[in-house]
Amino acid sequence: MKRLRIASLGLLPLAASLLAAPAFGHTRHMHPQAPLAPVTMPPRTDAPYNIMVDADPAHALNRFTPDTVFGAGVDGVPFHAVPEIYTHSNVRQMLGSGFGAVSYRLYTELSVQDWHWNPDGAYSEAHNRGYWTSSGKPGKAIVDTFGYRLPRRGYTHDEGNDDDYSRLDDGDPSTFWKSNPYLTKAYTGDADSAHPQWVLYDLGAAKNITAAKIWWGKPYAVDYAVQYWTGGDPIWDAGHGKWVSFPQGVVTGGKGGTVTLPLGNANRKTRFLRIVMTQSSGSCTTPDSSDPRDCAGYAIREAGFGAAEHGHFTDLVEHRPDQKQTVTYSSSVDLWHSEEDRVRDQEQPGLDIVFRSGLARGIPATVPIPMLYSTPANAAAEIRYLEARGYPIARVEMGEEPDGQFVAPEDYAALYAQFADAIHAVDRNLQLGGPVFEDNRQDWKAWPESPHGETSWVKRFVAYLTAHDHLNDLTFFSFEHYPFATCKSDNDEADLLREPGMVSHIVSVWRDDNLPSGLPMFITETNFSQKETDAAQRLTGGLWYAEMMGSLLSAGANGAFFYEYEPIPLSRSWPCSGWGSYGALEGNRDYKAQAPLSQYFAAQMLSQSWAVPGNGTHVLFPASTDGDSAWVIGYPLQRPDGRWSLLLVNRDFKNPHDVTVQFNTTDGAQWFSGDVQETELGPQQYGWQEGGKNSHPHPDRPPSVHHVSGGEGRRYNLPPQSLVVLTGSLSSR
């Protein structure tokens, strides 16, 4: 445990409690995996399934172009991996998947880091420190870029590599947490009380708390309150409970310094505590600072909770500079950092190497700007750079995963408005959107602190943009989709049966959250699971991808970006025992593309067999099968070449199934006629052999193609656990 130099700050009671306290580890407060809804397994049957296609143009579900719908995402990788990944050989094999548009993912945003998207740029202060702005002037091609840790951080954990800690309870009086200055009135135009900043302490268990001790930094809070949570879990169940101030926990006219507050008896034990701040002193972090951002917001060096008796404070908070400290969260983080804070074990691919590699195919890409942990000037410079290079941009995602960073909807919206103004000053026509939610099966909730007690995060986000005349700056809605966290293959059939309902449900949830009518919606990051489970490598992964895409488009959404495009080596996925990867291509230890995997072949089938490659308009229609529950599901598509394709998924892993197909058109019933092409991916083409780090696909053949004759009553056979595309022309004879 680090010993503190604390006498000058009046921290001796804290030091005594720290040195006497046992070291213990705090379990990371992980997003609980909600139980999956029960699923009815279809009865086993030898009778054929009758697929009925509603081919009335008035009933079409969606219209799309393959180039923009079947996308894939690139992301941060380990240090020095970028040049090894973006080779001609790798890119050629990646393009063979048939994925079209590219989405650039921003791992730095998950890691509480500022992204220096261009290594050339300037800090706001001398000595390579302050607030960073990358240069928007093109120069030497950018190959790799880096994130920079924020030394005024208030999170014990993060959603990235999770290898930093909070400065709120690191036991070091020379460090401090500070809030984001761009959430103050000078930048938002709102009263500071409209964007209360907070720090949250998770004691790990409910305890009696009657006093708090706060070592304020500068700027300090003039008005603040110490509060406890009445519900179960304010982090992952924010909609059930509220923050209540302790009987003596409200302070007005605070003077900073070190404050011991008797809180009064709340008549309850509490686990979660919050200091919420609504008015700042405006004093500067350093006395000679000329940057107003140094004087905006709030700063806390340390805080403790426990009891104060006879002048002695007993602190129940574990103060230490690692993740065994008491877990803390914060509303925001100051963006200030220095060159010494560069991350050394991970990197982001340079914008130039991504676009110049050919991976984007010349199709306009979805690009991110850093928002939660960067400045509007840095984001605007990125857009200026991309446009100076002539790289086509389809849309700009504003930050990433605010739900995973526990950002209030009004705070995210206030930043969104500022960054939108900065970007549109460069290019008024750019399409902006977000919020890039982590995977959620239900509506994401915020604490009920709005005037009307609304807990829907999206509704409050939309309400803020509307009230501030910025709703027109939201031109698309984006989110992630990782539906399963399974480790066992015996769940695969049930998971495939669940997927259509899950993806259509969440699309409906977002649309019901007061989004503008017709707002485009994209899944900008998706795979079978957030874990690197080998389910994605098994045939299950390919069937899931096809079913997810069919269901998403049937729900009226506008496309999805598979995660991730790069060839990634296998790794063990805790707590699963198998070895897996996110990639559609297996990579070796040097990131050289090896064997294509099931999702690679599924992407080929959707983009090159189900659809016609390119930018032609395709029309998706509804289809039904016999009864309420069936092993087979189908997605019929009218193609621009005049033919029809039917994507079929047999989710029965043990039995083949026959299907008949009828198209109910405005001219009457029709069927596939003449030559019908069958493209098939099943156990005869692909399998996954488990062998730890030596796991590999076998067989590993591309989808088979053969031809049959169509006609009324024609039976088409689907092998067990298979993906089949039927393509042909229609006739009433």
N, C-alpha and C positions, 0 to 999 in steps of 0.2 A: 504494500500500500504506500502511496506517495505521501511523504510528510509535507506539511504545508508551511509556507512562510506567511503567517496570518496575523501576527500580533497587531500590526498597524491597522488592520481592518476590523479589529474587535471580534475575531473569529475563534478565540480560544475555547469557548464552550463547544463549538463545532468540532475543533481539532480533537478535544478530549473524547468526544463521542465517536469520532471516526476511528481513532486509534484503539479504542476499546471494543469496537464493534467487530463481530466475526465476518470474514469474507464469505459471501455466498452468491450463488448465481441466480439471476432472475430469468425465468423462462420467457422467451420472446412471445409477445402477445399476438399470436398468429390469427389471421382471418379464419374463423371457424368454418369448416366445410358443412354447410347445411345439409341435412339428410335429403337424399333424392326422393322424389315422389314415387310412390309405388306404381308399378307397371303391370298391366295384365298381359300375360304371355299368350299369344294366339294359340288356338287349338291346332294340334297336328292334323294335317289333312292331305289326302291324295288327290282331291278334286282340284281342278285348275282355278286360279284366281282370274276373275273377269275384270280387266282394266277398262273402265269407261272414261273416255276423254271428252270433256265438254269443250268442243272446238268452235263455239260461237264467239266471234271476234268481240262481241260486247262483254263477254265474260273473261277476257284475257286478264291474267294476274300481273304481268310485268312485261316490259320491253327493255332490252339491254343489248350492249355490244360486248363481245367476249374480251376484247383488249382491255376494257376498263373494269370488267366484273371479276375476272379471275386473276387477282393480283397476288403479290408476295412481298414480304417485308425483310429488310436488312437492318442490322443492329450493331451495337457495340460488341467487341470481341476481346479476348486476352491480348495483352501487350505484344506487339510485333506480328500479330496474325493477319492484319489487313493486307500487306503485300503478298502473303502466301495464299490468301483467299481469292483475290481479284486477278487471277491469272487468265490468260486466254483459254487454256484448257478447261479450267473450272467454269468460267462464264459460259463457254460453249455447252457444257453438260447441263448447267443450270437452265439455260434457255430451252433446252430440249424438253423440259417439263411442260412447256406450253403456257406457263404463267405470263401474264401481260404486264400491266402497270406495276410500278414499284412504290412501296411505302417505306420511308426511312423512319426507323424507330429511335427513340432518344433515351438510352439507358442512363445517361447522366441525370435526367430529371427524376428518375426513380431513386437515384443514389444520393440525392440532396447535394448536387454539384452544379456549378456553373459551367456551361459548355463553351470552350474557346473553339468555335467552329472553324475559325481561321487562326493559326498560330501567330500571324501578324496582327498587331493591334496595339492598344494602349490602355494602361491603367489610369485612373483618375488622380493618383498621387505619385509622388516620387518613390524611388526604391522598389519599383515593381510591385505595388500594392494598391488596393482601393477597389473601385468598381470598373469592371473590364468592358471594353468594346472592341470586338474584332474588326479588322479592316474590311470595308466593302469594296476595296479596289483590287481587281484581279492581278495576280502576280504569278509566282511559281505555283504549279499545280499542287493542290493539297491532297496528300496521300492519307495521312492519319491525323486525328485530332484528339483532344484530351479534355476530360472533366477536371474541375478543380474543387477540392473540398471547401466547405464553408466553415471557418473557424468559430463562427458565432451561432452554431447549430444548437437546436433544442430537442432533437430526436435521439433517443438511445439507439433505435433501430431504423432501418430503411428498407425499401423494397428492391434495392440493388444487391451489391455484394455484402451489405450489412456488416461492414468492417470499421465503423467509426462509432462515436458515442456522443452523448449529450454534454454540453458545457453547463447545463443547469445544475448538475450535481456531480461534477468531476472532482470536487474537492480542491480545485485550484482557484484561488481568488484573483489571479491575473487573467483568467478567461471569463467569458460571459456569453449568454444568449442575447441576441438582439432581434427584434422583429423587422419585417420588410418595410423600408421607408416608403415604398410606392403604395402602401395601404393607408397613408396618412392624408389629411385634408389637402395638403399642398398638391397632391397628385390625383386624388380621387374626386376632389370637389365636394365630398361628403363630410359631414361632421365626423370627428374621430370616433364618437360613440356609435356611429353606424357600422364601424368595422372594429369591434372590440378585439383586442389581441389577448391571447391567453397562453398559459403553460399548464400542463396537466401532469400530475404525478400518480403513478399506479403503485400503491404500496404492496401489491401482491396478495394481500388478504385484508379483510375488514379489521380496523383497529380503532381504539378510542383516541380521538384527536381533540385537544382542547387549546392548542397554541400553534402558531406558525412563526417562523423566523425567516426574514427575507434580507439578503444582502444585495441591495440595489446597485446597479451600475448607472451609467448615464447614456441616454436620457432615462429618467425614472418615471414611474407612474405617480401622478398627483391624485387621481381618483382610481380606486381599484377595490376589488372584493375578493375574499377567500371563500370558496364554495365547496360543497360536497354534492355528489351525484346520488339521486334517489332511486335510480333504476338498477338494472343488473350490470350492464356493460356499455359505457358511453362511447367506446371506440367502435365496436362492431354492431351495436344495437342502439344507435343514437336516437331512434324514434320513440323509445320507451323509457321515460324518465325525464328528469329536469335537474338543472343546477340550482341549488339553494344556498344562499349566503349563510354563513354561521351567524349566530345571534349578535356577535360583536365583530363580525368579519368585514364590515363595510368601512372603507377609509376614504375620506375626502380631505383635500388639502395636504396630502403627504409631502414630506420633505426629503425623501430619499434616504441614503445612508443605510445603516443596519437597524432593522426594526423587528422587535419581538412583539407579536400580537396575541393577547389572550382572546380566544375565539368564542368563549362561552360554551356551554354544554349543548350539543345538538341532540342529545338523548338517543344516540345511535352510534354504532360503529360504522366506519366508512373505509372503503378501499381506494376510491378515486377522488382526488382533490384537484382544485383548479384555482389559479390566480388569474382573474380577468381584469383587464386594464382598459380604461375608457378615456383618460386624459393624460397627456404627456407633459413633462416639465420643459421639453424642448432644449434641454441642456445638451452639450455636445460630448461625444465619446472622448475626444481629446480637446483640451481648451483652445488650441490654436487652429482648429479645423475651419476650413473655408468652404467645405462641401455641406450643403444643407441636409444631405442624406445622413450624415453622421449625427445630426441633431434631431432626427425624426424617428418616432416610434418609442420603443421601450427596451430597457436592458436589465437583466438580472444576472448577478454573478453566481449566487447559490440560493437555494431555498430549502427549508426543512420543516417538518411537521411532527408534532408530538405533544409534549406537555411542558409547562413552565411552572415551577414551584420554588418559592423562596429564592428567586433570582437565578435559578438554574434551569436551563432548557435541555430537555431530553429529546433527542432527535431520532426519529424512526426511519429517516431517509438514509440510504447507503450512498455515501459520496465517494466516488472513485472513478478514475479515468479509463474505464473499460465497460464492457457490456454486463458486468456484474453489479453495476450501479442500479439504484432504483430506476425503473423504466419511466422515462418522461416523453411527452409529446409537446409540440408547440403549434400555434396557429400559423406561423410563418417564420422565415429565417432571413436575416440580413444577407445581402449578396456580396458584401465586402470579403476580399481574400487577397492572397499574395501569390507570387510565383512559386513559393515554397510549398504551396498546397496542391500542386499538380499530382494527379493520380498516376501511379507508376505501373499498375498491374492490369490496366484495361485501356482500351482506346475505341474511338468511334471512327468509322471509315470517312475519309475526306470526301467532301461533296464532289470534287473533281474526279476522283477515281471511280466513284459510283456511276456518274453519268458518262464518263469517257470509256468505261469498260464495255459498253454496249448492253449492259444488263437492263437498262431502262427501255431499250428497243426504240427510242425516240418518242415513246408515249409519254404524255405529261404525267409527272410523278406527284405523289403526296409527300410533301416535305414538312418537317417540324420546325418550330422555332422554340428556343428555350424561354419559358415564361415564368414559372414559379420561382426560379433561382437565377434570373438574369434581368437585364435592363431592356426597355423598349428600344434604345439605340442599338444594342447588340442584335436584336431581332431584325430591325429595319436594315441594318448593314448586311445581314445574311441575304435578305431578299434582293438588295441592290447588287450583291455579288452574283447571285444566281442569274439574274436577268442580264447582267453585263456579260456573263459567259454564254448567254443564249440558251440556257437549259430550260426546257418546257415544264411549267408548273401547273398541275391540275388543281391543287388545293393546298392550303396551309393549315396544319394542325397546331393549335395554340396550347403549348405545353403538353403534359402527359400525366394521366392518372391522378387527378386531384383528390379522388376518393382515397387512394392509397396513401396520400400525404395528409389526409384529414383536413383539407382546406374547406372553409366555409363557402357556400355558394355565392354569397355576396362578395367575398374577397376574390374568389376566382373571377367573377364577373367584372369586378372593378379593374383587375389586371387585364382581363380580356379587352375591355373598352380602351384602355390606354395603349396596349400593344396593337390593337386594330387601327387606332388613329396613326400610330407610328408607321405601320406597314402600308396603310392606304395612302400615306403621304408619299410613299415610293411608287406604289401602283394601285390606283383606285379600283381596278378591275379584279384584283385577286380574290379568290373564294376562300373565306376563313371559316374554321369550325372547330369542333371539339365536343365534349371535354375529354375524350379518350378514356372513358371509364375502364377500370379493371373489370374482369368478368363478374357480373352480378346476375343472379337469377330473378331478383325482385328489384323494385324501385329502391334506389339508394337514398338513405335518410340522413337528415341533418338534425342537430339539436333544435327543439321547438322554441327558438328564440326570436322568430320573426314576429311582427305585430299581431298576426292572426294565428300564431302557433302552428303554421304550416311546417311539415317535416320533410316534404318531398324536395330533395336537393335540386332536381331539374326544374321543378315549378318555380322555385325561388330564384334560380339562375336566370330563367326566362323573364321572370317578373322584374329583376334588376335591370337587365338589358332593355326591357320595354320602357321602364320608368326613366332610363337615362338615354333614350333615343338611340340605342345601339343594337336593337334586335335585327336590323337589316344587315349587320355585320356577322350574324350567324347564318351561314349559307349551307351548312351541312352538319349533321350530328354523327359523332363517331364513338365507338366503344369496342371493347375487346370481348372475345368469347372463348373461354377455356372450360367447357362444361363439366369435365369429369376429373376426379383425382384417384382413379382406380389403380390398384396394383395387381389385381387378379383377373385372369382372362375369363373366369366364369361369370363375370359381370357384363361381358361384352355384348351379348345378345340384348340384354335389358337396356343397356346404355344406347344402343342403336335404335331401339324402339322408343326411347325417351326423346332423342334429339329433335325430331321435327316439332314436337310440342314445346320444347324448351326454347328453341331459337325464335319460333313464331310468338311465343308468349312475351319474351323480353322486348321484341320489336313493338308489340302492342302496348306494353307498359310505357316505353319511352314516348310513343305517339300520344298516349293519354296524358302526358305531363305538360300539356299546353304548348308543345312545339308547333311552330307555324305549319299550316296545312301544306302537304306536299314537300316538306323539307327533305332533301336527299339524306339517306342514312347508310353508313358504311361500318362494317366490322374491319377495323384497320389492323387488327392483330388477332390471329386465331390458330388454335390447334386443339387436338383431342383433350389435352390436359396441361395445366401449368407445370406439372411435374414432368421430368424427362422420362416418363414411363415407356416401357417397350410396347405398350398398346398401340402407340403411333406407328411403330415399325411393323407390327403384325398386320395381317390383312384387314383387321378391324379399322386401322387408321385410314386406309384408303376408302373403305365403305363409308366411314363416318364423314370424311371430307365431301364425298359426293352427295351424301344425304343432307349434310349441313348446307351446302350451296343450293341444292334444290329447294330446301325448306326456306332458307333466307330469301331467295328470290321470289318464292311463292308468297311470302309475307309482304312483298312490296319493297324490300330494301334494295340497295343499289350496287352491292358488291362486297367482296371480302378479300383480305390480304392474308394469305397463308404465312405462318411464322414457324421456321424461318427459312429464307432462301438459301443461305450459305451451307456448304457441306461441313457438318459439325461432327467431331468424334463422339463415339458413344461414351456415356458416363453413367455411374450408378446414381439412381434417383431415390434418395432417401424420402420416405421410409420404405419404398419399394425395393425388392430384392433384385429385380431385373436391371439390365443395362439398356438405356434408351437415348434418344436424341430428339431435338425439335426438327431436324432437317429432313427435307425430302430426298436428299442425297447423303449417304454415309460418307464421312470424311475420316481420313487417317490422322495420325498425331501431327502431321504437317499441314493439315487442312486441305489435302488434295482429295478431290472428289473420287469416290470409289463406287460402290454399288448403288443403283437407284433403288428406292424403297417404295412401299405400297402407295404412299400419298403422291409420289412422283408419277406413278402410272395412272392413278386416279385423276390427277390434274391433266395428264395427256388425254385421257378419255373425255373429260368434260370439255376441254378447250379445242380438241381436234376431231372428236367423233360425235359427241352430242351436239356441239356447236360447230359452225364453220369458222376457222381462224380468221381474225381480222376485226374490222370495225363495222360489219354489217349488222343491221337490226334484227334481233331474234325476238319472238313472241312466246311467252310462257303461258300455258293454259292449265286449268285444274283437271285433276283426274281422281277417280274414286275406285275402290275395290269392294268386293263383297264384304258385308258385315262391318262391325265397328273395329275389329282388330284383325290385322293381317300380317303375315311374315313379309309380304312384298309391298313395296311402295314405288310409285312411278311419277315421273315428272316429264310431261310432253312438251315438245318445243317445235314451233314452226320456224324454219330456217329461211334465210334470204335466198337460198338456191332453189326454193320451191318445194323442198322435201320436208318431211317430218322426222323428228328423232324422239325416242322415248327412253329416258334414263330409268333403269330398274335396279332396285337394291333388294336382294334376298338376304334378310337378316337372320334366317334360320341356318345355324352352323352345322346342322346334322342332316338336313334333308333337302333334296332338290324340289323345285316347284315349277309347274307349268303355268303359263298365263295365256289368256286370249286378250285381244286388244280391239276395241271398237271406238271409232271417232264419231261423235254425234255432232255433225255439222249443221249449218242452216239449210243445207240441201238434203238432209237425211243422214242415215248411218253410212259410214265408210270404214274401210279397213286398209291395212298395208296390202299392196298388190305387187305382183311381179317380183323382181329381185329385192330382197331385204338383207341389208348388211347387219350382221351380229358381231359386236365387239365385246369381248368378255375378259374380265379379270376375276380369277377365282383361285382355288387351291392348286389347280393344274398349272397355273402360271406363276404363282408366288406363294412363298411360305417363309416363316421366320424361325430360325434355329437358335434356341437359347443356349448360350455357352459363356455366360459372364462377359468379360471384356472382349471375348472372341465371338460373341453372337453375330450372326450374319444371315442374310436372306438366301433361301434355297427351297425351291427353285426361284429364279429371279429373271423371269422372261417377260417381255412386254405383253400387253393384252393381245389375245388372239383375235383374228378376223376371219370370218367365213360367211357364206351367203346361203340363204334359204329362200323358198318361195312363200309369198304372203297369201292372203285370201281370207274370206269370212270363216270364222271358226278355227283358224290356224292356231296351233299350240306352239308356244315358244318356251323352251326349257331353260330354267335358271339353275345352275349348280348350287350346292350348299355354299353359303358364305360368299356370295358373288355379286359383282357389279356388271351389268349388261346394258349395252346401248343398242337399240334397234333403230335403223335408219332406212327410210324408203319413201315411196310415193303412195298416195291414197287413191282409192277407187271405190265406187259403190258396187262393184261386181267382184 
